[in-house]
Amino acid sequence: MNTLDDNVKDTLNGEQKNGAGGPIILFFVIGLFLSLIMGWIIFPKLLYSKKKQPIDFNHVVHNDAVDEGCESCHFFRDDGSFAGVPRLEQCVDCHEEAQGETADEIKFVEEYVAKDKEVPWLIYSRQPDCVFFSHAAHVIKAEINCAVCHGHIGESEHLKVYEQNRITGVSRDIWGRNIAGIKKNTWDRMKMDDCAKCHKEAGKKEDSVQTRKDACFVCHK
């Protein structure tokens, strides 16, 4: 009789133990889901502060007004360095007086042109101090179109909000928005594995080991 009772108790205890696994699994799934929400959605929003540019800029209007398009403002100097954001001296010829009556145009002329003061643009593409990036190597030698990394900026009528990492001070555009790694366009985000893949393929095309392009020191100081 005792043996029968012991068997019944063992069966009941086994059922109770097996039943306890359900809540544990459910707790794990919920915890994992909340962690993903926190890490991929909430934390990035808290990590970046949003700032507006000093003045707005219409790329479409300027592209229509100049002969060489983007290269009128973003060009390579004689020494091969990239001009990047245009300086005030490139704007003065057209904007010595206000062109139109928009608030941004009036502000630009009164606060910057008239005072011979450079516009403190927030640079979306400014690299961390530990990184060296050569536009000449990518645009001239590798013949990579600017839109591959920057998107179709020349078709924009307004500047987007500048998002700055609160910890590193680097723009969000350096890494992109989708930290999960999924992207629709080449310019949606740019991570190290994107650069490494392209550099590795370029290095395979070279015969000499000295010309390999997948070494760390190629990009990192």
C-alpha positions in Angstrom: 0.0 0.0 0.0 2.8 2.3 0.9 4.5 1.5 -2.5 1.3 2.5 -4.3 1.0 5.7 -2.4 4.6 6.5 -3.1 4.1 6.0 -6.8 1.0 8.3 -6.8 3.0 11.0 -5.0 5.9 10.7 -7.4 3.5 11.0 -10.3 1.9 14.1 -8.8 5.3 15.6 -8.0 6.5 15.0 -11.6 3.4 16.7 -13.0 3.9 19.7 -10.7 7.6 20.0 -11.8 6.7 19.7 -15.5 4.0 22.3 -15.1 6.4 24.8 -13.5 8.4 24.8 -16.8 5.6 26.7 -18.6 5.8 29.9 -16.5 9.6 29.9 -16.7 9.6 29.7 -20.5 7.0 32.4 -20.7 9.0 34.6 -18.4 12.1 34.0 -20.6 10.2 34.9 -23.8 8.7 38.1 -22.3 12.1 39.1 -20.9 13.8 38.6 -24.3 11.1 40.5 -26.1 11.4 43.5 -23.6 15.1 43.4 -23.9 14.9 43.7 -27.7 12.4 46.5 -27.5 14.7 48.3 -25.0 17.9 47.8 -26.9 16.7 48.4 -30.5 13.9 51.0 -30.0 13.9 52.8 -26.7 17.6 53.0 -26.0 18.6 54.5 -29.4 16.0 57.2 -28.9 17.4 58.1 -25.6 21.0 57.8 -26.8 20.7 60.5 -29.4 19.9 64.2 -28.9 18.2 66.0 -31.8 19.6 69.4 -33.1 18.5 71.7 -35.9 21.1 73.1 -38.3 21.8 76.9 -37.9 19.9 77.5 -41.2 18.0 75.3 -43.6 19.4 74.5 -47.1 17.7 73.6 -50.3 19.9 71.3 -52.4 17.5 71.2 -55.4 17.5 75.0 -55.8 21.3 75.3 -55.6 21.8 72.4 -58.0 19.6 74.1 -60.6 21.5 77.4 -60.1 25.0 76.1 -60.6 26.7 74.6 -63.7 28.7 71.8 -62.1 26.0 70.5 -59.7 27.3 69.0 -56.5 30.9 69.6 -57.4 30.4 73.3 -57.4 30.4 73.1 -53.6 31.8 69.7 -52.8 35.0 69.3 -54.7 38.5 68.0 -54.5 41.3 70.5 -54.0 44.6 70.4 -56.0 46.3 68.4 -53.2 43.6 65.7 -53.4 41.9 66.6 -50.1 38.1 66.9 -50.1 36.5 70.4 -49.5 33.4 68.9 -47.8 31.0 71.6 -46.5 31.3 74.8 -48.5 32.8 77.8 -46.8 31.3 81.3 -46.8 33.5 82.6 -49.6 31.8 80.2 -51.9 28.4 81.6 -51.1 29.1 85.3 -51.0 28.9 85.9 -54.8 25.3 84.9 -54.9 24.2 85.8 -51.4 25.8 89.2 -50.8 22.1 90.3 -50.7 19.2 88.2 -49.7 17.8 86.0 -52.5 14.1 85.9 -51.6 12.3 86.6 -48.4 12.6 83.4 -46.5 13.6 83.6 -42.8 16.6 81.4 -43.4 17.9 83.4 -46.3 17.6 86.7 -44.3 19.3 85.1 -41.3 22.1 83.8 -43.5 22.8 87.2 -45.0 22.4 89.2 -41.8 24.1 86.9 -39.3 26.8 85.3 -41.5 27.5 87.1 -44.8 27.3 90.6 -43.4 29.5 89.7 -40.4 31.9 87.6 -42.5 31.2 84.7 -40.1 31.3 81.0 -41.1 28.1 79.0 -40.6 28.6 76.5 -37.7 27.2 73.6 -39.7 26.6 70.3 -37.9 28.5 67.8 -40.0 26.6 64.5 -40.5 29.6 62.7 -41.9 32.3 63.8 -39.4 34.3 60.7 -38.4 35.5 59.8 -34.9 39.1 60.8 -34.1 40.4 57.2 -34.5 39.2 57.0 -38.1 40.8 58.1 -41.3 38.7 58.3 -44.3 39.9 59.4 -47.8 37.2 60.6 -50.2 39.8 60.6 -53.0 40.5 56.9 -52.6 36.8 56.0 -52.7 35.4 58.5 -55.2 38.3 59.0 -57.6 40.2 55.7 -57.5 37.4 53.3 -56.6 34.8 55.3 -58.6 32.1 55.0 -55.9 29.2 57.3 -56.4 28.5 59.6 -53.5 24.9 58.4 -53.2 26.2 54.9 -52.2 27.1 56.2 -48.8 25.2 59.5 -48.5 22.0 58.8 -50.4 20.4 61.2 -52.8 21.1 64.4 -50.8 21.1 66.5 -53.9 17.4 65.8 -54.3 16.5 67.2 -50.9 14.7 70.5 -50.3 15.4 70.6 -46.5 18.2 69.5 -44.2 17.2 66.7 -41.9 17.5 66.9 -38.1 21.0 66.3 -36.8 21.1 63.4 -34.3 24.2 63.4 -32.0 25.3 60.5 -29.9 25.2 61.7 -26.2 28.2 59.5 -25.3 30.6 59.8 -28.3 29.4 63.1 -29.8 29.3 61.4 -33.2 26.4 61.9 -35.7 24.0 59.0 -36.0 24.6 59.1 -39.8 28.0 57.5 -39.3 26.4 54.2 -38.2 22.8 54.6 -39.5 19.4 54.0 -38.0 19.0 50.2 -38.3 21.2 48.6 -35.7 19.7 45.2 -36.4 21.7 45.2 -39.7 18.8 45.1 -42.1 18.7 47.8 -44.7 16.9 48.6 -47.9 19.5 50.9 -49.4 23.3 51.1 -49.2 23.1 54.4 -47.3 20.6 53.3 -44.6 23.5 52.4 -42.3 27.2 51.9 -42.7 28.8 49.5 -40.3 32.4 48.1 -40.2 31.4 44.9 -41.8 30.1 46.8 -44.8 33.5 48.5 -45.2 35.4 45.3 -44.5 33.5 43.3 -47.1 34.3 45.9 -49.8 37.9 46.2 -48.8 38.4 42.5 -48.7 37.0 42.2 -52.3 39.2 45.0 -53.5 42.3 43.4 -51.8 41.7 40.1 -53.6 42.1 42.0 -57.0 45.6 43.1 -56.0 48.6 40.8 -56.6 50.9 42.3 -54.1 50.4 41.8 -50.3 51.6 45.4 -49.8 48.5 46.7 -51.6 46.0 44.8 -49.5 43.1 47.0 -48.4 41.5 44.9 -45.7 44.1 45.7 -43.0 42.9 47.6 -39.9 45.4 50.4 -40.2 43.9 51.4 -43.6 41.1 53.2 -41.9 42.1 53.3 -38.2 44.8 55.6 -36.9 
